[in-house]
């Protein structure tokens, strides 16, 4: 069943029933968003922290950054 938003008006009373309805709508919407792909936008998780470099970056540093992005789903594996 599709979420039916409440139309709020000045002076309306906030009730537990209305707040629970809102919470259920948010929960349903957050589960309905697909993972991102190379073709479609979606939800991705945060990438792992990559340490700042104190000198000239190496190939290993760059590959570590790419691996973190891939592991978080921010970049396609291939």
matplotlib code that plots the C-alpha trace (Angstrom):
import matplotlib.pyplot as plt

x = [0.0, 1.4, 2.3, -0.4, 1.2, -0.7, -1.6, -0.7, -2.5, -1.7, -3.2, -3.2, -2.4, 0.6, -0.5, 1.3, -0.8, 0.3, 4.0, 3.9, 2.4, 5.3, 7.9, 6.4, 6.5, 10.2, 11.1, 9.3, 10.9, 14.4, 14.0, 12.8, 15.9, 18.1, 21.8, 23.7, 24.9, 26.8, 23.5, 21.3, 21.6, 20.9, 22.1, 25.8, 27.6, 30.4, 33.9, 36.4, 38.8, 42.0, 44.9, 46.2, 49.6, 52.7, 54.7, 54.4, 51.6, 52.6, 50.8, 50.0, 48.4, 46.3, 45.3, 44.3, 42.0, 40.4, 39.9, 38.2, 35.8, 35.0, 34.4, 31.9, 30.1, 31.1, 32.9, 32.2, 34.5, 35.3]
y = [0.0, 3.4, 5.9, 8.6, 11.8, 13.8, 17.4, 19.5, 22.8, 25.5, 24.5, 20.7, 18.5, 16.3, 12.8, 9.5, 8.0, 10.7, 10.4, 6.6, 6.9, 9.2, 6.9, 3.9, 5.9, 6.8, 3.2, 1.9, 4.5, 3.8, 0.1, 0.8, 2.5, 0.2, 0.0, 2.2, 0.7, 2.1, 2.7, 4.1, 6.2, 4.5, 4.3, 3.6, 3.2, 5.4, 4.5, 3.4, 6.0, 6.4, 8.0, 11.4, 11.2, 13.0, 12.7, 11.9, 9.4, 5.9, 3.5, 1.5, 4.6, 5.2, 1.5, 1.6, 4.5, 2.7, -0.5, 1.5, 3.1, -0.3, -1.9, 0.9, 0.4, 3.9, 2.5, -0.5, -3.5, -3.8]
z = [0.0, -1.0, 1.7, 2.1, 3.6, 6.2, 5.1, 8.1, 8.9, 11.4, 14.7, 14.0, 17.0, 16.8, 17.9, 18.4, 15.6, 13.1, 14.2, 13.9, 10.4, 9.5, 10.9, 9.0, 5.8, 6.3, 7.1, 4.0, 1.8, 3.1, 2.3, -1.2, -2.5, -4.6, -4.5, -7.0, -10.3, -13.2, -14.9, -12.1, -9.0, -5.7, -2.1, -1.3, 2.0, 3.2, 2.0, 4.5, 5.7, 3.7, 5.5, 4.3, 2.6, 3.9, 0.8, -2.9, -3.5, -4.7, -6.9, -3.8, -2.2, -5.3, -5.5, -1.8, -2.5, -5.5, -3.4, -0.6, -3.2, -4.7, -1.3, -0.4, -3.7, -4.9, -7.9, -10.1, -9.5, -13.2]

ax = plt.figure().add_subplot(projection="3d")
ax.plot(x, y, z, "-o")
ax.set_aspect("equal")
plt.show()
